[in-house]
């Protein structure tokens, strides 16, 4: 087994023509984890060799827009492209409320289950484990509640 990371965006809060907001895909032997979903995440996925529908888990580090403003569009596109498999989203408290409000106002009901998992920890805590990898969240000092992620084989 091996882990591969594809950097889709690593710029600051403001995208430029050549750099995009935060988004990375970790491929753990075929199990794909999207870490953050800044603006243009859909376009960056389409430019890569990653199949959008193959993303099984999404980790959102914190609720600043440059880390999650691309998520509603990504979920909508997955829906429009016929996704039926569930997706797990791990994020600080508040993301589920934001997403549900966006979909409610837009009268959008995704064809697939979105399983929200709230991250809340004061020290490193395992949030996911399967036969491909283990993910640990750990708090990071920032102006809002924020987490880093350790993905291990």
N, C-alpha and C positions, 0 to 999 in steps of 0.2 A: 504494500500500500504506500501511497504517497499523497502529500498535500500540494496543491498548486494554487497560487493566488493570481488573479487577474485584476489589475488596477483599472477601474473604469473612470475614476475621478479622485483627485487628491488635492484639489485647489483649495483656496480659502473660501470664505463665505460668498464671494462674488465670482461667478464663472467668467472665464475669458473665452476667446475663440479657440484656444488650444488647450485649455485646462478646464476641468469640470468639477462640480461639487462632489463631496465624498461618496464613494461607492466602490466596493471591492467584492469579488466573488472568490470564495474559497471552495475548491473542488477537493473533497476528501474521498478519493476512490469512487467518484461518480455521485456522491452526495453533495449537492451544491447549496452553499450558504451565502446569501447576500448580506454583507455588512454595510449598513447605511444605504440610503436611497435618495441621494441629493437630486436636484434638478438634472435633467437629461439622462437619467439612469436608463430609461428605455432605449434611447438612441445609442447610448454607449454599449448596451447589451447587444443590440442589433448589429453594431459594427464589429463585435467580437465573434468568436466561434461558439459562444454560450447560447444554448437554446433557452429563451425566456421561460418556457413552461417547465424547464428542468429544475428551476430554483424551488427547493422544498422548504427552506427555512430562511427567515429574514431577521437580522439582529439590528436594532436601532440603538445607537449609543446614547443619544440624548435628543431632546425636542427642540433644538434649534433648526430652523427651516432648511439650512444647507445640508442637513443630515436626513431629512425625511420628506421634503416637499415633492419629491418624485414618486413617493409611495402610492398616493391615490391614483395617479395615472398608470403606474405599473400594474396595480391590481385591476384597474378598469380594462387595460389592454389584455391581461391574462383572461379576464372574463369574456371580452369580445372575441378572443381567439379560441374560445371553447374549453378552457381549462375546467376540469372536473375534480382533480385531485386537491385535497386540502393543503393549505399552507400554514405554517406556524410562524407567528411574529412575536419576538421577544423585545420588549421595550420598557422604558420607565413608565410609571403611571401617567395616564392622560392620553396616550396615543390611541387607544381603542375608542375613547369618546370622540376624539377628533375625526377619526376615520368613519365612525358610524354617522356622525353629523354630516360629513361631506356626502356620503352615499345616500343618506336620507334626503337631504336637500336636492340632490340630483336624481332622486328616484331610481337609484341603481341598486340592484340586488345581485351580487356576484353569484355565478353558477356553482361556486365551490365554497367549502367551509373555510373561514378564516379563524384560526385558533390563536387568540391573543394570550400571551403570558406576560405578566407584569414582573419586571426585574426590580427587586428591592433587597439590597445587601450592603452591609457595612464593611465587609471583608470578602475576599474571594469566595465565590460560591458556584458550584456546578449547576448549570441550567439545562444542559442537554447531554445525553449520552446515547449512542446507538452502536451498531457493529462497525461503523466507519470512523467515528471520531467522538471526542468529548469536548464540550465547550464550557469554559469557566468565565463568569463575569466578575469584574472587580471594579470597585469605585475609583473614579478619577476626579481630581479636583478641577472644577470648572464653575462657571457662573450659574449653572443649573445642574440638577441631578444628572450625572454622566457616568457611563461605564465603558471600560475597555473589555476586550474579549481575547481569550487564549483558546485557540483551537489546536487540539492534540490528536495525533493518530491513536 
